[in-house]
Structures are given as structure tokens and as C-alpha cells.
Amino acid sequence: MTYLSRSSMLLMLALLGACAAAPLTPAGADWQTNRDALTALDNWQLRGKLAVVTQDSADSVNVNWNQQGAITHLILSGPIGWGRASINSDGQTLQLERNGETSTVMLDDERALVRLLGWPMPVALLPWWIRGLPAPDLPVDVLELQQGQLRVLSQQGWQLTYERYQPVGELQLPSKIRFRSEGAEGKILIKQWLPDPTP
């Protein structure tokens, strides 16, 4: 073995030792940090716009959403003809008031929401999805990340693509989400996030 090869070997061993001593960042550490911060955000208010297209209709409505833990208060208001809908949920049941009529259904009864709104709305999952999180304790078919943020999520028959985020304090929260299911597709544009509003 020549002197040069011995020197090269010593240099390689030194570099390997340095690499082993350097702290390693676990894969997905940014996502884990963001996920924990977003999960901790359980009180918020947002304003935006929702566009939904189905085989039978195409609607565009304003959204005013107030979330306090498991309590959801959602107001949808559209043009003349669509009117206004108020959705309230305690995390188990859902009460929907529209056109002077009030209906109470189970939170996961999407068929009832199609009948009442004209399109499906997975209300039980929305508080997670709107923050850029998969709903917990449910299978995830696709989860794609970019720079520690959710970019594509497929869960419970819905596919969501997170096209834009906006800074809100120390958080990055979605500002444009496209969605698609077997019965509907559309987008949500969020104009304003108000984290931790006073109840």
C-alpha cells in the first residue's frame, strides 16, 4: 500500500467519524413540528369563499367559520336563490338552518347534507383539513409533503391539494385548497385567519 493510499484512507475515516458525530435531522421533522403546532390551534375564525361543482349544480358561497374546540359554527351565504345556511355542530350532531327550516342530523350523514345543501360536505373532517392536517384515527391513502407542509391529502374518498399557504403569526395556514370527491369538486379560498378569537 502506498503512502498516498494510506493518507486517503485516513482522510476517509476522519470524514466518516465527523459525519457520525454530527447530529442528524430526522426525516419529516419539519412536518412533525408543523403538525403539532397546527393541532394545538383548536380555536379560530376564518373568512373566505367556497366554490363547489357537482353534476347538477355550480355554487359559490361566502364562508364565515368559527371553531371553538369541537364546536363548529359555520355560515354559508350565497347569491339570491341560494340564500344563507347556518351550520352548528357539537362534534357529534349537526344542526343546519336554511330557508327558515331547521334540520338535525348525525355529523357524518353526508347524504343528508347533499339533500339540504345540494352537495356533500364532510363537516366532521373539515376542522382538520382546513388547517392542513389529516383527520386523526382514520386511514390516509395519500399524504405528500413539501417543506414540512401538507401538499396533497387523500382521505375518506376526498383528495385535497393545498396550493397556497399564508403566514398567520408563527404559523403557516392554508389560503387555497382544491378538493375532489366522487360527487363534487371545487376550491376554498381563505381570505383571513383569526387564530384564538375570544369566544
Residue, then its C-alpha position, 0 to 999 in steps of 0.5 A: m500500500t502506498y503512502l498516498s493510499r494510506s493518507s486517503m484512507l485516513l482522510m476517509l475515516a476522519l470524514l466518516g467519524a465527523c459525519a457520525a458525530a454530527p447530529l442528524t435531522p430526522a426525516g419529516a421533522d419539519w412536518q412533525t413540528n408543523r403538525d403539532a403546532l397546527t393541532a394545538l390551534d383548536n380555536w379560530q375564525l376564518r373568512g373566505k369563499l367556497a366554490v363547489v361543482t357537482q353534476d347538477s349544480a355550480d355554487s359559490v358561497n361566502v364562508n364565515w367559520n368559527q371553531q371553538g374546540a369541537i364546536t363548529h359554527l359555520i355560515l354559508s351565504g350565497p347569491i339570491g336563490w341560494g340564500r344563507a345556511s347556518i351550520n352548528s355542530d357539537g362534534q357529534t350532531l349537526q344542526l343546519e338552518r336554511n330557508g327558515e327550516t331547521s334540520t338535525v342530523m348525525l355529523d357524518d350523514e353526508r347524504a343528508l347534507v347533499r339533500l339540504l345543501g345540494w352537495p356533500m360536505p364532510v363537516a366532521l373532517l373539515p376542522w382538520w383539513i382546513r388547517g392542513l392536517p389529516a383527520p386523526d384515527l382514520p386511514v390516509d391513502v395519500l399524504e405528500l409533503q413539501q417543506g414540512q407542509l401538507r401538499v396533497l391529502s387523500q382521505q375518506g374518498w376526498q383528495l385535497t391539494y393545498e396550493r397556497y399557504q399564508p403566514v398567520g403569526e408563527l404559523q403557516l395556514p392554508s389560503k387555497i385548497r382544491f378538493r375532489s370527491e366522487g360527487a363534487e369538486g371545487k376550491i376554498l379560498i381563505k381570505q383571513w385567519l383569526p387564530d384564538p378569537t375570544p369566544 
